[in-house]
Amino acid sequence: MGTNTTLEERKFRLTPEERASWDENGYFVRHNVFTEAENDLLTQVADAIALGKIPFPDHRIFQNALVRDGKVEASGVHAMHSIHQMNLYSPEFLERTRDPRLTDPVVDILGPDLLGLNSLYIWKPPKIGLGFPWHQDRWYTRPQFKTETTVGTWTAIDPSDIENGCLYVIPGSHKTGILEHAELEGSQQQEFRQAVGAPDEDGVAVEVPQGSVIFFDNRILHKSTDNKTKRFRRCNVAHYLSAKAERVHHKNYMRPVMWVRGKIYPTLSDGVYRDTLPSAEPK
Ligand SMILES: O=C(O)CCC(=O)C(=O)O
């Protein structure tokens, strides 16, 4: 599928109802966006990486914390938690990140020139898959890019419900600022910190069938719960940034960004991966 459609050609643009939900709540949901076969392709790639059949940098692969800490025994994909930066190394994930079914609506929010920030595959395996604490993704990118917001897309690879650990959001929390985020305690996935003072009672479960996409403002408070079922709860999360955002240089780490569609501007041209998959990351 083409990735550089003109503004007029954008078949998957926002509807007025989605725009209203975006402005008011900070998210909206689209159903039947991807077929099971399309999502199976992503699962095959992710599973092959997890099983060591496709090379991938170790530091981007995370095991389930209970397995990692020796609290439960599990192997293969049942022992997995997530992989980060899939679109830097996998053509299949890069194509998904550039798919207009994800990017057309994002253009209405961020403008025509888009970069990809992170692309994750999350397994949340049966019985041991752990939830994520309340957090705001923007808390992580705020020191690195000058821009109002970034946009996340959360694609359900499996049906996602309260029992297997669906996403929860606090509608409207994208308007109330970025909270402090504190370290987690105990045996949990350590990749996310916890937003301090998030009002748990305001959380709304966003249950979705396979193939649905949740588009969310990266300032929205969101979390997910543990998987208590015998089913997997897998998803692909792709984040987008306006190419007009300015990079704040950090001496130790530059978050890699990937060209998605439209133009690249000098403020960010530094370290943007464009047409080919890189073999190494910028220093
Ligand atoms: O998929 C989940 O359970 C949570 C993912 C999430 O919160 C994130 O990627 O920011």
The ligand as an SDF file (V2000), in Angstrom:
LIG
                    3D

 10  9  0  0  0  0  0  0  0  0999 V2000
   -0.5220   -2.7940   25.9550 O   0  0  0  0  0  0  0  0  0  0  0  0
   -0.5320   -2.4970   27.1380 C   0  0  0  0  0  0  0  0  0  0  0  0
   -0.9530   -3.2830   27.9890 O   0  0  0  0  0  0  0  0  0  0  0  0
   -0.0820   -1.1340   27.5870 C   0  0  0  0  0  0  0  0  0  0  0  0
    0.7890   -0.4570   26.5740 C   0  0  0  0  0  0  0  0  0  0  0  0
    1.1440    0.9290   26.9760 C   0  0  0  0  0  0  0  0  0  0  0  0
    0.6830    1.4420   27.9480 O   0  0  0  0  0  0  0  0  0  0  0  0
    2.0810    1.7100   26.1550 C   0  0  0  0  0  0  0  0  0  0  0  0
    2.6480    1.1630   25.1970 O   0  0  0  0  0  0  0  0  0  0  0  0
    2.2700    2.8950   26.4470 O   0  0  0  0  0  0  0  0  0  0  0  0
  1  2  2  0
  2  3  1  0
  2  4  1  0
  4  5  1  0
  5  6  1  0
  6  7  2  0
  6  8  1  0
  8  9  2  0
  8 10  1  0
M  END
$$$$
